[in-house]
Each structure stands twice: as structure tokens, then as C-alpha cells.
């Protein structure tokens, strides 16, 4: 049994722990993970195999073609996946936990969908899905960006009072100088205005850090986002300029990473030697660490931000969640990484490249055969000219001067092997001619049954990938959006445009709901459209036979089916084409009210005359009451003035203070009581006059 006593970490101990843990994560990513991902990206781009140090190596003077199997498979899968998630349907929804949560959960779902519409969700998920297919893992970051708008003003000739007015408006004095003769002050003022908002971005692979033995983001000792920011960017994040400017231009780890260098081949090391200190780059890391800093024996999740290559701690706070999401193409059990299309096809691409090179070499030798020549009959300079129609000077017998070394083309024998490799590729990733929707007449060698089976297998593979994206990407994304709304967006309602109307949504009424995937993950919507049409016909039959109040199908159900059918055809805004049952109900109520008003009989001339007499009498009574109130106020004012003079006379005569407050309050109280009584009497009279009219 250990006798070690738990004690809180000192700042020096925490600094040392953060530096060692972060350095180990950087070493793991830079020297292990990134090197594997760079090879996958080179395969996707069709780079020569010699750059990745894998066979078949390129040979000088021979074909160096590279088969683009990884590229073709990725670009074939991306449209299908993007169509599934961005065809207009609701991807996820929040599940209420009780009857009281039904409406707030619906509003929370609308808020999440509205955020995805307002943000660049299509571009962000497009990049993440492509990263997932190439490298195995797409990395998303969803967070509340606490930025500040920094205003700077230089003013001269101010006094202390004028400076205080600026301080009351939120400005801070950065520097100041005082004129000894006039006493006026020249100041440099700055003001930081919060400008926070929810943001979502796809992180490059080299910017995401995680410890070596992590199984997921949830159990990792450290997950971090390292980045290169300029000094001015850190000032906008709320840091002081003097605190961060000294780190500008220092050595960083990011630009030594192989992935970063692959994407920036034209980068030069002297690019960031800016004469402007605010424009220099700084190595900045936002780390989410599980560490027992307070010494209670339980690790807390802390957000620790560091700066510089030595990872100096700038801030440290306890948080409840990390902002990262990992989307995986084919999840590997018990590890945070996933398999990719590259992992499935890299051997196919290498073998096909070798076969295609041999085929092209055979074709080249058969169309441009080697030549045997006698240098005694032909000059090499003339023979080496490839210009069409050029003359060759031959000395002596032509048959003895040169001879063509004819090579037959044997590449056609490799075509069945290429087709076999394509078949294996289709079985592995679900991408091929059949899965791309080609008709049977374009696939003459395939039977109808075989084509249907092939298409079904390919669609099943794509549906599995779509399910992985939904479960690992969109589902936790909705959850994090809800948590961010509950944390940062409860100050005032948010005005959103939904279904053609502007609706205020109050996030303070939300709770911690569960998330359910509501999107159909079938990439082919033809079958769903036929099902919806059949359901629509059945609903029409029920409503026509049993009326709109039948217990099976309501008008609302029919409206929702029509909306879903429009969404299947890509028409997202159903309000342009259909009127909702709520709007119809409001219109019917307005029409009923107008009909009731029209049904009321018109008053006779005698009733109109009596009504005018009543109004005239009411007006005369109001005038008399107003005259009485004015006269009463005048008399009371005279009484108060006389009372004040009498009190002043008594104070001067007897040299003492007299409190007239109670007397004035009593007079005012009586005045208010009388006014209230007159108001009540007037209301009673008006009610008595309205009874005969009714």
C-alpha cells in the first residue's frame, strides 16, 4: 500500500507536466501518425511511389504512370455521402424526456438546424469527409469563439474629467504623457468589446494532438489544437500585447510536420520575418488535459492554453467537455484512429500501376521499335532526328545500313488482370460501374440479377459509411451545440428564420436532451419516394371517406407527408408551396369573426340618436368633473401655500424647526382618495349606460 500523500500541484509542477505531455503528443503525431497520413495523401494525389519509398519504384526511360484508384474511389463516394446529409432533410433531433419538453426539444432541434444553415456546414463537413476517406479520420472542432473587437484611439489635450468619461465607456489607458505647462494629457486608449459566437471548423491532421495510448477523445490524457497565430490574433483572443509579442517569430513545430510541408511546398523559412511585430507568427496550443491539479485524487478536465515552443502556460481553467469530434470511415476497435480508403486500396493501386506500366511499355516498344544501325553507312546525328519526314543520308546498301527490331504488343493479356483488380476494389469500398448507376445495356457482361446484387452490396457499404459519419459526427455535434447554447446563448431570445417565418427561440428553456438520428441513410431515394406517394394516396382516401376528424389520419399528417415528399425532391422550403394547417386555422377564425360582425343588425335612426345623446351627456359630465378637479387642486394649492407661510412665520418667531411632512402627506392622501372615488363613480356610470345598449 502506497504511503504517498496527495498534494496540489504547484505552478512549476503543472508547467513541467504540461510540457512533457505535450512534447510526447507532438512527437507521436509528427513522427508516426503524420508520416502514415502523408503516404495516404500522396497515393490520393497520384504522386510517384519513390516519394513514399514503396514499390514499384519508377525507372528512368520506362513508363511512370500511377493508377489513381484511391483518388477515383474517394471522389466517387463524396457526392453520395454529401447527398445523404445535405439533401434537405433533418439529420438529427432532440428527444424530449417528458411531456413538458416536447415544444422546447423541437425548438432546440430547429436551433441546431438553423446554425448548420447559417454556418458553412457543407464546406466544413465536405473537408472532414474527404479527410476521413483519405486518412481514416476527419477532425471537427465546435466551440464558442471568445474574440474581442479591439479599438485604439490616440487623443491629445485632455483633462482628468474627459479621460474619466472615456474610462466609463470601457476604454483603458495604455500610455499617457502630461504637459508640464498646461497640465493637459496626451493618452493612448484601447477598448475590447466581446464578439463571441459559435464556430465550427475542420482541423488539418497535423494541428490535432492526442496522447499515444488514447482510445478516444473522451478518455485521452491530452487532446490539443496546436496552431500558428499572429500576435494580433492573440490580442483579439483577449491576451495582452506585451504578454505575447516576445514569442513572435520563435521556432515552432507545425512547419516541421510532413503533412504541413506537403500542402505548402512553396513555403520559405523567411516568410514570417515581418518588420511588424504584430504580424509575426506564434506557436499557440489549446490543450484539454485530464490531470489532478488540486490533489483530491480525481483527474479534472482542464483547458490549458500554452504559447511558444517551450509551452509556457497562459491560462488554466476547469471545463466540462472538449470541442473535438472524430469522424471515422472504418473504426478500428480500441483506438482513436480509423481505417481509410487508402488502407483498403493501396495494394490495388500499386499492383495496377505496375501492370499498367508494363502494358504501356509494351505498347511503346511495339509502336516505336528499337533500331539497329551500322555507323559506317549512317550518321547518328541524322538518325536521331525524330522530325516527321526528315531525310536520312545513307552511304551504300540501305539493307545493310539499318534494321528495325520489331516487338509485338502483349499488353492485352494483362487486361483481364486489371478487370479482376477493379472487381476486388469494388468489393472492398463499394465503388464501381454498377454502384454509379449505369444501366444494364452499358454492362453487357453482367446479368440483371448480378447487377442488382452488385448495386445492393455497394449501397450497403455506402450506407454503413454514412451511418459511421452520422453516429461519430452529426450526433455528438448536435449534443455539443445544445451544450454551447445552454452555456453562452441564454441571455436573450434568438430570432431565427424557419419555414418562411421569423421565430424567437429562448435557449434558457432547454434541457439536456438526448439526440436521435432522424435521417434516412439510404443513398438512393427512389424507393422512399414511391413509399411516400403510396402513403399519400392512402391518406387522401382515409380523409375523403371519414373526414378530417377521423382517428387515423389528420390534416396535419397529410401536410407532413407532402412536406417530406418535397424534401425528397430537393425542395427544402415547403412553405413556398404548401399552407400549413396552423395558418389555415387562423384564416378560418378570422373569417368566422368577420362573418359574426357582418351578421350583427345595423342600428336604427332612433338608436343612433339615443347613442349620440348618451355620448353628449358623458362628455358634459367629464367636463364638469375636470372643472371640479381643477378647482379642488387650486384650493388645495392655496391651502398648502398658506400653511407653508404660517410654518415659516412660526419658525422665525419661536426659532425652532417644524416638520410639515405629515401634514402635506395627509392633504395629498385625501386628494388621491377623492380622485379614486370619482374615477370609480365614473366607471359605474359608464357600465350602467352600456347595459341598455347591450
Secondary structure as GFF3:
##gff-version 3
##sequence-region A 1 694
A	DSSP	alpha_helix	11	28	.	.	.	ID=ss1
A	DSSP	pi_helix	29	33	.	.	.	ID=ss2
A	DSSP	alpha_helix	34	45	.	.	.	ID=ss3
A	DSSP	alpha_helix	49	52	.	.	.	ID=ss4
A	DSSP	alpha_helix	69	85	.	.	.	ID=ss5
A	DSSP	beta_strand	92	95	.	.	.	ID=ss6
A	DSSP	three_ten_helix	99	101	.	.	.	ID=ss7
A	DSSP	alpha_helix	102	118	.	.	.	ID=ss8
A	DSSP	alpha_helix	121	135	.	.	.	ID=ss9
A	DSSP	beta_strand	137	145	.	.	.	ID=ss10
A	DSSP	beta_strand	148	158	.	.	.	ID=ss11
A	DSSP	alpha_helix	160	168	.	.	.	ID=ss12
A	DSSP	beta_strand	172	178	.	.	.	ID=ss13
A	DSSP	beta_strand	185	194	.	.	.	ID=ss14
A	DSSP	beta_strand	197	202	.	.	.	ID=ss15
A	DSSP	three_ten_helix	205	207	.	.	.	ID=ss16
A	DSSP	beta_strand	208	210	.	.	.	ID=ss17
A	DSSP	beta_strand	222	230	.	.	.	ID=ss18
A	DSSP	alpha_helix	231	236	.	.	.	ID=ss19
A	DSSP	alpha_helix	241	244	.	.	.	ID=ss20
A	DSSP	three_ten_helix	245	247	.	.	.	ID=ss21
A	DSSP	three_ten_helix	254	256	.	.	.	ID=ss22
A	DSSP	alpha_helix	258	263	.	.	.	ID=ss23
A	DSSP	three_ten_helix	269	272	.	.	.	ID=ss24
A	DSSP	three_ten_helix	277	279	.	.	.	ID=ss25
A	DSSP	beta_strand	281	291	.	.	.	ID=ss26
A	DSSP	beta_strand	300	307	.	.	.	ID=ss27
A	DSSP	beta_strand	312	318	.	.	.	ID=ss28
A	DSSP	beta_strand	324	328	.	.	.	ID=ss29
A	DSSP	beta_strand	330	331	.	.	.	ID=ss30
A	DSSP	beta_strand	338	339	.	.	.	ID=ss31
A	DSSP	alpha_helix	341	367	.	.	.	ID=ss32
A	DSSP	beta_strand	370	373	.	.	.	ID=ss33
A	DSSP	alpha_helix	380	383	.	.	.	ID=ss34
A	DSSP	alpha_helix	398	401	.	.	.	ID=ss35
A	DSSP	beta_strand	402	405	.	.	.	ID=ss36
A	DSSP	three_ten_helix	411	414	.	.	.	ID=ss37
A	DSSP	alpha_helix	415	429	.	.	.	ID=ss38
A	DSSP	three_ten_helix	440	442	.	.	.	ID=ss39
A	DSSP	alpha_helix	448	469	.	.	.	ID=ss40
A	DSSP	pi_helix	470	474	.	.	.	ID=ss41
A	DSSP	alpha_helix	475	488	.	.	.	ID=ss42
A	DSSP	beta_strand	494	498	.	.	.	ID=ss43
A	DSSP	beta_strand	501	505	.	.	.	ID=ss44
A	DSSP	three_ten_helix	507	509	.	.	.	ID=ss45
A	DSSP	beta_strand	514	517	.	.	.	ID=ss46
A	DSSP	alpha_helix	526	546	.	.	.	ID=ss47
A	DSSP	alpha_helix	555	568	.	.	.	ID=ss48
A	DSSP	three_ten_helix	574	576	.	.	.	ID=ss49
A	DSSP	alpha_helix	581	599	.	.	.	ID=ss50
A	DSSP	alpha_helix	605	654	.	.	.	ID=ss51
A	DSSP	alpha_helix	661	693	.	.	.	ID=ss52
###
